[in-house]
Amino acid sequence: MEYRKMGKTGLQLSALSFGSWVTFHKQIDDKISDELMGIAYDNGVNFFDNAEVYAGGESEKMMGRVLSQKKWDRTSYTISSKAYFGWRGKQNKPNQTGLSRKHLTEACHEALERLKTDYLDLYFCHRPDKTTPIEEVVQTMNTLIQQGKILYWGTSEWSGVEIMEAHRISEKYRLIGPSVEQPQYNMFERKKVEGEFLEIFKNVGMGTTIWSPLASGLLTGKYNDGIPNDSRFTLEGYEWLRDQWVMQDKINRVQQLGAIAKVLKVSTASLCIAWCIKNPNVTTAILGATKKEQLIDNLTAVQTLSLLTPEIMEQIEGILESKPKLPEW
Ligand SMILES: NC(=O)c1ccc[n+]([C@@H]2O[C@H](COP(=O)([O-])OP(=O)(O)OC[C@H]3O[C@@H](n4cnc5c(N)ncnc54)[C@H](OP(=O)(O)O)[C@@H]3O)[C@@H](O)[C@H]2O)c1
């Protein structure tokens, strides 16, 4: 495993990490999550990602149960939570969502309880909250750090302007600003990481814990010939995800990426994850998996990274930029 400094901080995260969105509680039980976290940890993964909203709090509870059974040295790994959406779904009342001091503080306490830990290594604002002053958010995160309840704080899916505003406020009041952003990044979603954030990487030194490196599985090639029965895109409530990703143009490109992977003798998933961590502005790519074979395959991305020569990167770029083929009339 390779370890990378998270932006300008002293914290080192494994280039591949492991998250629980959709999978924990909904698709996999304690036994499988125990097995998957064990495989991840044994392969050097030191960051486990979670959020209050995942499975309405059940994902954090499951990770908490696994961690307390594993008895790993708490100093050998990092865990996160994220607040914004609340965990009660439609039952959320005012103050049970958003980034107010009240919700950020209470969500932190709840995450600590569910994850059975004394502190979160990383605590994210899961989305920007346009109804809460940024001063309140920065002050609250700074206080949680002073209280020892969190070690670093970050943002997720914030715009570059919103991130810079948080930095302006933290400098103005001499508070600790956000040191990491959690954006989506994969071969089909590149705008923020490769565009909007470039100045922030250069001038502020922000780390990134990127999500959906496989576009929810599309970039494994598993959807090339239709939608397999036990896959994410068949899940009730996730039709929007299927509709977002399953398009013929994208499938055509995944097939071409598969041809490169074949020449390199790696899986398409491994190639596509390696491509994400090839970007030096990516601190860690958060993996998701429902089966141990998937996770073992995905973890090979660390080795596949060395196969991504400038020539291969150029070939990949050609596929990603190529215009979709016109139908034959
Ligand atoms: N901050 C945010 O807003 C945000 C949003 C989303 C995710 N995240 C974080 O990022 C993590 C990863 O996101 P993600 O789960 O969307 O990642 P992903 O890698 O894009 O998708 C993972 C899913 O793809 C399928 N898959 C993975 N590897 C495979 C393989 N080798 N072969 C076949 N199928 C494979 C599995 O689903 P099936 O087996 O069900 O098909 C797996 O659960 C999440 O757990 C969460 O921690 C954060």
The ligand as a MOL file (V3000), in Angstrom:
LIG
                    3D

  0  0  0     0  0            999 V3000
M  V30 BEGIN CTAB
M  V30 COUNTS 48 52 0 0 0
M  V30 BEGIN ATOM
M  V30 1 N -19.2630 12.2290 0.1310 0
M  V30 2 C -20.2160 11.7410 -0.6200 0
M  V30 3 O -21.1700 12.4420 -0.9730 0
M  V30 4 C -20.1390 10.3020 -1.0490 0
M  V30 5 C -21.0530 9.8150 -2.0090 0
M  V30 6 C -20.9410 8.4690 -2.3900 0
M  V30 7 C -19.9630 7.6640 -1.8330 0
M  V30 8 N -19.1110 8.1590 -0.8690 0 CHG=1
M  V30 9 C -18.0600 7.3100 -0.2510 0
M  V30 10 O -17.3020 6.6590 -1.2650 0
M  V30 11 C -17.3540 5.2490 -1.0550 0
M  V30 12 C -17.2190 4.5350 -2.3770 0
M  V30 13 O -18.2770 4.9160 -3.2510 0
M  V30 14 P -18.9660 3.8290 -4.1700 0
M  V30 15 O -19.4330 2.6850 -3.3420 0
M  V30 16 O -19.9540 4.5340 -5.0310 0 CHG=-1
M  V30 17 O -17.6920 3.3380 -5.0440 0
M  V30 18 P -17.5990 2.6330 -6.4560 0
M  V30 19 O -16.2880 1.9540 -6.4630 0
M  V30 20 O -17.8720 3.5970 -7.5440 0
M  V30 21 O -18.7920 1.5480 -6.4640 0
M  V30 22 C -18.7430 0.4470 -5.5980 0
M  V30 23 C -19.7310 -0.6170 -6.0250 0
M  V30 24 O -19.4170 -1.1150 -7.3240 0
M  V30 25 C -19.5110 -2.5460 -7.3500 0
M  V30 26 N -18.1360 -3.0600 -7.4950 0
M  V30 27 C -17.0100 -2.5920 -6.8710 0
M  V30 28 N -15.9240 -3.2680 -7.2740 0
M  V30 29 C -16.3360 -4.1960 -8.1490 0
M  V30 30 C -15.6570 -5.1740 -8.9080 0
M  V30 31 N -14.3360 -5.3230 -8.8370 0
M  V30 32 N -16.3940 -5.9730 -9.7250 0
M  V30 33 C -17.7400 -5.8130 -9.8200 0
M  V30 34 N -18.4350 -4.9010 -9.1210 0
M  V30 35 C -17.7460 -4.0810 -8.2970 0
M  V30 36 C -20.1460 -2.9390 -6.0210 0
M  V30 37 O -21.5800 -2.8310 -6.1060 0
M  V30 38 P -22.5690 -4.0650 -6.4270 0
M  V30 39 O -21.8780 -5.3410 -6.0740 0
M  V30 40 O -23.7680 -3.7980 -5.5880 0
M  V30 41 O -22.8840 -3.9420 -7.9000 0
M  V30 42 C -19.6580 -1.8260 -5.1080 0
M  V30 43 O -20.4320 -1.6680 -3.9520 0
M  V30 44 C -18.6790 5.0340 -0.3120 0
M  V30 45 O -18.7080 3.8330 0.4070 0
M  V30 46 C -18.6830 6.2280 0.6150 0
M  V30 47 O -17.8440 5.9770 1.7130 0
M  V30 48 C -19.1960 9.4750 -0.4960 0
M  V30 END ATOM
M  V30 BEGIN BOND
M  V30 1 1 1 2
M  V30 2 2 2 3
M  V30 3 1 2 4
M  V30 4 1 4 5
M  V30 5 2 4 48
M  V30 6 2 5 6
M  V30 7 1 6 7
M  V30 8 2 7 8
M  V30 9 1 8 9
M  V30 10 1 8 48
M  V30 11 1 9 10
M  V30 12 1 9 46
M  V30 13 1 10 11
M  V30 14 1 11 12
M  V30 15 1 11 44
M  V30 16 1 12 13
M  V30 17 1 13 14
M  V30 18 2 14 15
M  V30 19 1 14 16
M  V30 20 1 14 17
M  V30 21 1 17 18
M  V30 22 2 18 19
M  V30 23 1 18 20
M  V30 24 1 18 21
M  V30 25 1 21 22
M  V30 26 1 22 23
M  V30 27 1 23 24
M  V30 28 1 23 42
M  V30 29 1 24 25
M  V30 30 1 25 26
M  V30 31 1 25 36
M  V30 32 1 26 27
M  V30 33 1 26 35
M  V30 34 2 27 28
M  V30 35 1 28 29
M  V30 36 1 29 30
M  V30 37 2 29 35
M  V30 38 1 30 31
M  V30 39 2 30 32
M  V30 40 1 32 33
M  V30 41 2 33 34
M  V30 42 1 34 35
M  V30 43 1 36 37
M  V30 44 1 36 42
M  V30 45 1 37 38
M  V30 46 2 38 39
M  V30 47 1 38 40
M  V30 48 1 38 41
M  V30 49 1 42 43
M  V30 50 1 44 45
M  V30 51 1 44 46
M  V30 52 1 46 47
M  V30 END BOND
M  V30 END CTAB
M  END
